[in-house]
Amino acid sequence: GQDPVMGHRVIAQMHHDSGAFTQGLEYVSGRLIESTGIASTLREVEIMSGEAIRRVDLSRDLFGEGCTVLKGLVYQLTWRNHVCIAYDLETFAEVARFSYETPGWGLCNDGASLIMSDGSDQVVYRDPATFAVTRRISVTDNGRPLDKVNELEYVRGEIWANIWFRDSIARISPDDGRILGWIDMGGLHPHRSRAARGEDVLNGIAWDRDRDRLWVTGKLWPSLFEVEVTEAGP
């Protein structure tokens, strides 16, 4: 059968740094944390203006990827550098580095474990203290492996994922990796930038668990959107 498809309604449109190659987006305790690639940074962003309140520039050899906040630490992946950097949320001071074997793409957490994607169909759970793999799931869509799983967010007991070059968010079961459904985010960025050379794809999901608010953006997008997920249209 077909996976159920839900829609979206834009509640608010805010400014986003159109030079930010968004790889990770996280909302926690009133703060929007963003991780960017190419000119790689970790930043706390003022949600209305898109301005960086504070930022850390990564060394030029590192390519920033997904990020998540767990128990006062910001964890930031890198793409092909096999390193995850942990920072103190309050100061952005680096407190630890962890190594891993795969590429680094998306990162979220369920309150206990870090949950990481690597661009394949594999999603792995990791111990936040050691970064050791504790379990893994294969993401499947009607029984077929679904790869290019990118930015992740843990929302209401589900793993929500950007799929590279898709205008939809996948809702993934953390139990067995199967796709529970899709959220269509098409039409949010109709005027693609020629300067982006096609790379300005939907990427970045942030959820406010306290007030049940959701924000999405994309790489090099000029806007951040607060959206409401709606039931499928006719």
N, C-alpha and C positions, 0 to 999 in steps of 0.2 A: 504493500500500500504506500501511498504518498505520505510523506511527513507533513504534519500540519504547518501551515505558513501563517504567521501573524504579521501585522503591519505596525506602523508607527505614526504618532502625531507629534509634531514639533511644539513644545511648550515655550521654549525660549531659544534665541540664537545669540551667542556671545562671540566676542573676538577671540581668535586663536592666532598664534604666531605663525604666519604663512611660511616662515623659514624653518619651522620645527618639523623634522622628519620623525613623526610620532611613532614610538615603538612600545611604550607602556603608559597607561593612564590609571590613576588610582585616587579615590576620594576617601579620606579618613579624618575623622574629628575636625571637620570644617576646612580641611586642606585638600587642594588638588595637587597631586604629585605627578609629574610627567617625565618620562625618559625618552631621549631622542638619539637617533643615529646620524651617521655621516659627520656633521659637526656635533659630536656626541656630548650630551649633557644629562645631568639630573637636575630638575628644577621644581620649585614650588611655585605654582601659578595663581595669580589673582583671577578668580573665575570669570568675572565680568569683562575685564580689560584684556585678558590674555597675557599680561605683563608678568615677567618672572620676578617674584619677590626675592628669591635667592636661587642660586644655581651653582653647580659644580661642573667644571669642564673636564671631561675625561682626557687622558693623554691621547695624542693623535693616533697612536697605534691601536687604540681600542674603539670598537664600534658598538655603541649602546643599543640594547634591546629591551625586553620586557622588564617591568618592575612591579613590586608589590610591597605592602607594609604589613609587618607582623610583629606584634609585641614590641613596639617602639623602634624597630629596625626597618630600614628601606633596603630591600634586596634588588639589585640591578644586574641583569644578565648582559653578556656581550655576545656578538654574533659568532665569529669564528675564533675568538681568542680563548675560549674554554675557561673563562673566569667569571665568577659572580662576585660583585662587590657589595658588602653590607655596610650601611651608613647608619649613624644615629639620626633618628627622625628629627630631633630638636635642633641639632647643630649641623647636620650633613657631614660630620666628621667620619672618615672611613674607620670602621672598627674591625673588619675581617675581610678576607678573600677566600673563596672556595673554588676548586677546580672541578671540571666535568668533561666528559669525553665528546659529547655531541655538539652540534651548533646550538646556539641559544636563540629562541624566538620569543615566546610568550611566558608570562609568569603571573600566578595568582595564589591565593591561599584559602583554606577552609577554616581558618582559626587555629589549626594545629599543624598542618603540613603545608609546605610549598608545593605548588602544582605547576609543572613546566612543560612547554611544547618545544619541539626542535625543527618544525617545518615538515615533519613526516606525519603519519597517522598516530604516532605514539605520544601519549601524555604520561608523564612520570610524577609520582609523589616523592618528595624529598624531605628528609629530616632538617628542620631549619638550623639546628645546632651544628650538624656535621655535613650537610648537603648530600648525605648518602641516600640512594634510591630505596624507598620502602615498599613501593608497589608501582605497577604500570598498567595502563589500559590502552587498548587500541580503539581509535575512534572509527565507528562504522556507520554508514548511511545505507539503510536497507540491506545490511549484511556485507556491504563492500567497504573496504578500507577507504577512509577520507583523509587525504594528505593536505599539506599546506596549512595546517592548523597554526594560527599565529597568536595575536594578543588574546589574553584570557582574563576573565572576571568570574568570580564565584558569586552567583546571584540566587538567592532563595533556594539553596541546596542543589543548584545545577551549575555546571561549568559553561559559561557563555564564551564563545570564541569567534574572533574574526578569522575568516578563511582567506588567505592571500588572493587578491584580485576578485573577490566576490563582494557584491553589495548587500550581502545578508549576513546576519549573525547566527551561528549554529548554537542550539541548546543541547548540551551533551550530558548524558547521564554519568555521574561520577562512579556509579556502581559497576557498569560494564562498558562504558564508552559509546553506547549507541546514541544516534541523533534522535532527540525527542521532538524536534521541530526546528523551524527556521523563523527568524524575524527579518522581514524585508526592510532594508534601510535605503532602498533605491531613491534617487532624486534629491538627496541631500546636497550633493556637490555637482550640479549640472554643468558648470562652466570650468571644465578641467583646464589646468594651466599648461600651456605649451612648454614652459620652462621646466616643468616637472617630468617631461618625457615619459608620461604614462605611469609614473610611479606614485601619483597622488591618490592612493587607494584608501578606502575605508579601513581605519586601524586605530583602535583606542576605545575602550569601554570602561567607564567608571560608574560604580554604584554606591549610593549613599544608603547604607543598610538601616540607619536610624530613621530616616524620613522617606525611604523607598523612592529615591530619585535616581535617574539614569542619565548619563551624558555619553555622547559619542563624538568622535572627530576622525580625521584621517591625516595621512602623511602630507605635509605642506598645505593643509586646508586653511583658509582664512577664517573659518568659523568653528566654534564648539557648540554643539546642540544639546539642550536638555530635551529629552524625548520621553514619551509615554508609549508603552507597547500596547497595541490595540488588537482586538480580535480580527480575524481575517475578514477582508471585505467581500463583497458579493462575487 
